[in-house]
Amino acid sequence: MNSPDLSIERDRFLLAQIERGGRGREAAVSELYSRYGPAFRRYCERHGVDAAQAEDLVQEVFIKIVRSANQFRGDATPCAWLWSITRNTLISHQRGHHLEFADPPVGDDEDGEEWAIPDPACPVDAQIEEEAMIDCVRREFTRFAAQYADRAHALALVAFHGWQPAEVARYLDRTAGATREYLSQCRKLLQPFLNRCRHLLADA
């Protein structure tokens, strides 16, 4: 794994290549996309954008990066600057669809666009992955509960409240063997819902 300082310098080099144009621009954009694109997409999805729209937004982000690479002044890390473009692009998208962004930004840039820079250290990728997975699992379990309320309640007793199978058996008024089989069937019914979150496990 590259050290943070090396990653920062590499990002600076890539942005300089993009600003310079010529044959190096395409390779620089491609490398930045491979480094940041998947995390940007997960960030958009975490804020309620579907997969197809998220991909469109990421493409829009990289168009903006190419067009504004000459505006990077080095006041923040390249990573923070790239993330602020992504965040502002998502905010504009949410406003255009009359949706409220969950985390209001701070400050404005010279064009009046809201400008917010993440943690300058930028260790955000793993955090976004984890939070996106938690959000997805919570959302899918809620969908599961809407269809299978009793089964969701039984699984919640075990997973969230720490009940032992014997306690669940007494609560359900079933034998231990019947309760184990019931919980197993509940998990099988839940699995297709959780499979919708599997894309969030993809490598960045």
Contacts in CASP RR format, 6 or more apart in sequence:
PFRMAT RR
TARGET T0000
AUTHOR 0000-0000-0000
METHOD contacts of the structure
MODEL  1
MNSPDLSIERDRFLLAQIERGGRGREAAVSELYSRYGPAFRRYCERHGVD
AAQAEDLVQEVFIKIVRSANQFRGDATPCAWLWSITRNTLISHQRGHHLE
FADPPVGDDEDGEEWAIPDPACPVDAQIEEEAMIDCVRREFTRFAAQYAD
RAHALALVAFHGWQPAEVARYLDRTAGATREYLSQCRKLLQPFLNRCRHL
LADA
2 10 0 8 1.000
4 121 0 8 1.000
7 79 0 8 1.000
8 77 0 8 1.000
8 78 0 8 1.000
8 79 0 8 1.000
11 32 0 8 1.000
11 35 0 8 1.000
11 77 0 8 1.000
11 78 0 8 1.000
11 79 0 8 1.000
11 82 0 8 1.000
12 74 0 8 1.000
12 78 0 8 1.000
13 28 0 8 1.000
14 28 0 8 1.000
14 31 0 8 1.000
14 32 0 8 1.000
14 78 0 8 1.000
15 28 0 8 1.000
15 32 0 8 1.000
15 65 0 8 1.000
15 69 0 8 1.000
15 72 0 8 1.000
15 78 0 8 1.000
16 69 0 8 1.000
17 24 0 8 1.000
17 25 0 8 1.000
17 27 0 8 1.000
17 28 0 8 1.000
18 25 0 8 1.000
18 28 0 8 1.000
18 29 0 8 1.000
18 32 0 8 1.000
18 65 0 8 1.000
18 66 0 8 1.000
18 69 0 8 1.000
19 69 0 8 1.000
19 70 0 8 1.000
19 72 0 8 1.000
25 66 0 8 1.000
29 62 0 8 1.000
29 65 0 8 1.000
29 66 0 8 1.000
32 62 0 8 1.000
32 65 0 8 1.000
32 82 0 8 1.000
33 62 0 8 1.000
35 204 0 8 1.000
36 79 0 8 1.000
36 82 0 8 1.000
37 58 0 8 1.000
37 61 0 8 1.000
37 62 0 8 1.000
37 204 0 8 1.000
38 202 0 8 1.000
38 203 0 8 1.000
38 204 0 8 1.000
39 124 0 8 1.000
39 125 0 8 1.000
39 128 0 8 1.000
39 129 0 8 1.000
39 204 0 8 1.000
40 57 0 8 1.000
40 58 0 8 1.000
40 61 0 8 1.000
40 86 0 8 1.000
41 51 0 8 1.000
41 54 0 8 1.000
41 55 0 8 1.000
41 57 0 8 1.000
41 58 0 8 1.000
42 54 0 8 1.000
42 128 0 8 1.000
42 129 0 8 1.000
42 132 0 8 1.000
42 200 0 8 1.000
43 86 0 8 1.000
43 87 0 8 1.000
43 90 0 8 1.000
43 128 0 8 1.000
43 132 0 8 1.000
44 53 0 8 1.000
44 54 0 8 1.000
44 57 0 8 1.000
44 58 0 8 1.000
44 86 0 8 1.000
44 90 0 8 1.000
44 93 0 8 1.000
45 51 0 8 1.000
45 54 0 8 1.000
45 132 0 8 1.000
45 200 0 8 1.000
46 128 0 8 1.000
46 131 0 8 1.000
46 132 0 8 1.000
46 135 0 8 1.000
47 90 0 8 1.000
47 94 0 8 1.000
47 101 0 8 1.000
47 102 0 8 1.000
49 57 0 8 1.000
49 90 0 8 1.000
49 93 0 8 1.000
51 199 0 8 1.000
53 93 0 8 1.000
57 86 0 8 1.000
57 89 0 8 1.000
57 90 0 8 1.000
57 93 0 8 1.000
58 86 0 8 1.000
60 89 0 8 1.000
61 82 0 8 1.000
61 85 0 8 1.000
61 86 0 8 1.000
61 89 0 8 1.000
64 85 0 8 1.000
64 89 0 8 1.000
65 82 0 8 1.000
65 85 0 8 1.000
68 85 0 8 1.000
72 78 0 8 1.000
72 81 0 8 1.000
74 81 0 8 1.000
76 84 0 8 1.000
76 117 0 8 1.000
76 120 0 8 1.000
77 120 0 8 1.000
77 121 0 8 1.000
77 122 0 8 1.000
79 122 0 8 1.000
80 117 0 8 1.000
80 118 0 8 1.000
80 119 0 8 1.000
80 120 0 8 1.000
80 122 0 8 1.000
81 117 0 8 1.000
83 117 0 8 1.000
83 118 0 8 1.000
83 122 0 8 1.000
83 124 0 8 1.000
84 115 0 8 1.000
84 116 0 8 1.000
84 117 0 8 1.000
84 118 0 8 1.000
87 105 0 8 1.000
87 116 0 8 1.000
87 118 0 8 1.000
88 105 0 8 1.000
88 113 0 8 1.000
88 114 0 8 1.000
88 115 0 8 1.000
88 116 0 8 1.000
90 101 0 8 1.000
91 101 0 8 1.000
91 105 0 8 1.000
91 114 0 8 1.000
92 113 0 8 1.000
94 100 0 8 1.000
94 101 0 8 1.000
95 101 0 8 1.000
105 114 0 8 1.000
105 115 0 8 1.000
105 116 0 8 1.000
106 114 0 8 1.000
106 115 0 8 1.000
106 116 0 8 1.000
107 114 0 8 1.000
107 115 0 8 1.000
107 116 0 8 1.000
108 114 0 8 1.000
108 115 0 8 1.000
109 115 0 8 1.000
118 124 0 8 1.000
125 204 0 8 1.000
129 200 0 8 1.000
129 204 0 8 1.000
132 200 0 8 1.000
133 197 0 8 1.000
133 200 0 8 1.000
133 201 0 8 1.000
136 196 0 8 1.000
136 197 0 8 1.000
136 200 0 8 1.000
137 194 0 8 1.000
137 197 0 8 1.000
140 193 0 8 1.000
140 194 0 8 1.000
140 196 0 8 1.000
140 197 0 8 1.000
141 152 0 8 1.000
141 190 0 8 1.000
141 193 0 8 1.000
141 194 0 8 1.000
143 193 0 8 1.000
144 151 0 8 1.000
144 152 0 8 1.000
144 189 0 8 1.000
144 190 0 8 1.000
144 193 0 8 1.000
145 152 0 8 1.000
145 153 0 8 1.000
148 186 0 8 1.000
148 189 0 8 1.000
151 185 0 8 1.000
151 186 0 8 1.000
151 189 0 8 1.000
151 190 0 8 1.000
152 186 0 8 1.000
152 190 0 8 1.000
154 168 0 8 1.000
154 172 0 8 1.000
154 182 0 8 1.000
154 183 0 8 1.000
154 186 0 8 1.000
155 183 0 8 1.000
155 186 0 8 1.000
155 187 0 8 1.000
155 190 0 8 1.000
157 163 0 8 1.000
157 167 0 8 1.000
157 168 0 8 1.000
157 171 0 8 1.000
158 165 0 8 1.000
158 168 0 8 1.000
158 183 0 8 1.000
163 171 0 8 1.000
165 176 0 8 1.000
165 179 0 8 1.000
165 180 0 8 1.000
165 183 0 8 1.000
166 176 0 8 1.000
168 179 0 8 1.000
168 183 0 8 1.000
169 175 0 8 1.000
169 176 0 8 1.000
169 177 0 8 1.000
169 178 0 8 1.000
169 179 0 8 1.000
172 179 0 8 1.000
172 182 0 8 1.000
174 182 0 8 1.000
END
